[in-house]
């Protein structure tokens, strides 16, 4: 009897153990295929295994620097961040309205795109889209106006909408610069109007451009030559025409941002599609920002090529 009793109990306990073991796999809290963290880890591992290093840009050894109107410029590859051409790229310059790339990035970081703001007052300094007091307009429309038309009143209203006001918004812009490693950049305003302590470098502006391209909203917007935006009621109509004179004219150009003040001269951050590879060019303190950029593109066509990555 004792032997039979022991055998029955052994079978009973084995059945319980098997039941618990099966539940470890099928209960949502324990099952590996129902565990999002493990799913994400597996997905990341698969992506890592499938990762292909981008091709490496090369500059022909016979290359000579292009003859352009400014000694302050840079050209780099977006994927690898490799500098292909530069001159005084770490020297301080005034960024003018290229500042609005940082303004747009900051706005997109702190506001929802479809949030509606009410224009508190008209702002008439520099280039404006003519926003009217009490006009209600979305963040999306103001960012479009920043990037396409370089509207100073769009920048002003994005900043005043911040709970800490313009100074708080500018502080966020400087935090963004620090977080992106822009060591030689400092902002004092949101629209790029001249101030001696408002500065950057061609290298930093190129990095700012790379950061901006990570956001689909910015990538799509800077490609537009024209856009019409309205207030939320459709009463006020604002027609936006790009300030980028190369867009739609030079096939390689797909953006990015212009700038000009008397103190800064011409600035231009260009997004260049070179045979399917994206490059960013920056010219600053330029007497012919678009002509200089065209010469950089011509230089690229002549001297730059890509090689497959070899580990």
Long-range contacts (C-beta under 8 A, 24 or more apart in sequence): 53-309, 53-311, 54-79, 54-80, 54-309, 55-277, 55-306, 55-307, 55-308, 55-309, 56-80, 56-82, 56-306, 56-307, 56-308, 56-309, 57-82, 57-84, 57-277, 57-279, 57-304, 57-305, 57-306, 58-304, 58-305, 58-306, 58-307, 59-84, 59-85, 59-303, 59-304, 60-302, 60-303, 60-304, 60-305, 62-303, 63-299, 63-302, 63-303, 65-299, 66-295, 66-296, 66-298, 66-299, 67-295, 68-283, 68-286, 68-288, 68-291, 68-292, 68-295, 68-296, 69-286, 69-287, 69-288, 69-291, 69-292, 70-265, 70-283, 70-284, 70-285, 70-286, 70-287, 70-292, 71-285, 72-202, 72-283, 72-284, 72-285, 72-286, 73-202, 73-281, 73-282, 73-283, 73-284, 73-286, 73-292, 73-296, 74-202, 74-203, 74-206, 74-281, 74-282, 75-279, 75-280, 75-281, 75-282, 75-296, 75-299, 75-300, 76-206, 76-210, 76-279, 76-280, 77-277, 77-278, 77-279, 78-210, 78-213, 78-277, 78-278, 78-279, 78-280, 79-277, 79-278, 81-210, 83-203, 84-279, 84-300, 84-304, 85-296, 85-299, 85-300, 86-202, 86-203, 88-202, 89-201, 89-202, 89-203, 89-206, 89-282, 90-184, 90-201, 90-202, 90-203, 91-201, 91-202, 92-184, 92-199, 92-200, 92-201, 93-199, 93-200, 93-201, 93-202, 93-264, 93-267, 93-284, 93-285, 94-192, 94-194, 94-198, 94-199, 94-200, 94-261, 94-263, 94-264, 94-267, 94-284, 95-185, 95-192, 95-198, 95-199, 95-200, 95-205, 95-259, 95-264, 95-267, 95-284, 96-192, 96-194, 96-259, 96-260, 96-261, 96-264, 96-267, 97-127, 97-150, 97-152, 97-191, 97-192, 97-243, 97-257, 97-258, 97-259, 97-260, 97-261, 97-267, 98-192, 98-200, 98-205, 98-208, 98-257, 98-258, 98-259, 98-267, 98-268, 98-269, 99-187, 99-189, 99-190, 99-191, 99-192, 99-198, 99-259, 100-146, 100-147, 100-150, 100-155, 100-190, 100-191, 100-192, 100-257, 100-259, 101-147, 101-205, 101-208, 101-209, 101-212, 101-218, 101-256, 101-257, 101-269, 102-173, 102-176, 102-177, 102-187, 102-208, 103-146, 103-155, 103-158, 103-159, 103-173, 103-190, 103-191, 104-143, 104-146, 104-147, 104-212, 104-218, 105-176, 105-208, 105-211, 105-212, 105-215, 105-218, 106-169, 106-172, 106-173, 106-176, 107-139, 107-142, 107-143, 107-146, 107-158, 108-139, 108-143, 108-215, 108-217, 108-218, 109-172, 109-176, 110-162, 110-172, 111-139, 111-158, 111-161, 112-139, 113-138, 113-139, 113-140, 113-143, 113-217, 114-138, 114-139, 114-140, 115-139, 116-232, 117-142, 117-157, 117-158, 117-161, 119-157, 120-157, 120-160, 122-153, 123-152, 123-153, 123-156, 123-157, 124-153, 125-152, 125-156, 125-191, 125-193, 126-152, 126-191, 126-193, 127-151, 127-152, 127-243, 128-152, 128-153, 129-153, 129-154, 129-238, 129-240, 130-238, 131-157, 131-236, 131-238, 132-236, 135-231, 135-235, 135-236, 136-231, 136-232, 136-233, 137-229, 137-230, 137-231, 137-232, 137-236, 138-232, 140-217, 141-229, 141-230, 141-238, 143-217, 143-218, 143-221, 144-221, 144-224, 144-227, 144-229, 144-240, 145-229, 145-238, 145-240, 147-218, 147-221, 147-222, 147-257, 148-221, 148-222, 148-224, 148-226, 148-227, 148-240, 148-241, 148-242, 148-243, 149-240, 149-241, 149-242, 149-243, 150-243, 150-257, 150-258, 150-259, 151-240, 152-191, 152-193, 155-190, 155-191, 156-190, 156-191, 158-190, 159-190, 166-190, 177-204, 177-208, 180-207, 180-208, 180-211, 181-207, 182-207, 182-208, 192-259, 192-261, 192-264, 193-261, 194-261, 194-262, 194-263, 194-264, 202-282, 202-283, 202-284, 203-282, 205-267, 205-269, 205-282, 205-284, 206-269, 206-280, 206-281, 206-282, 208-269, 209-256, 209-257, 209-269, 209-271, 209-280, 209-282, 210-280, 212-256, 213-256, 213-271, 213-278, 219-255, 222-254, 222-255, 222-256, 222-257, 222-271, 223-247, 223-254, 223-255, 244-268, 245-290, 246-270, 246-290, 246-293, 246-294, 250-294, 250-297, 252-297, 253-293, 253-297, 256-280, 258-289, 260-289, 268-292, 268-293, 270-296, 270-297, 272-297, 272-300, 274-300, 274-301, 274-304, 275-306, 277-306
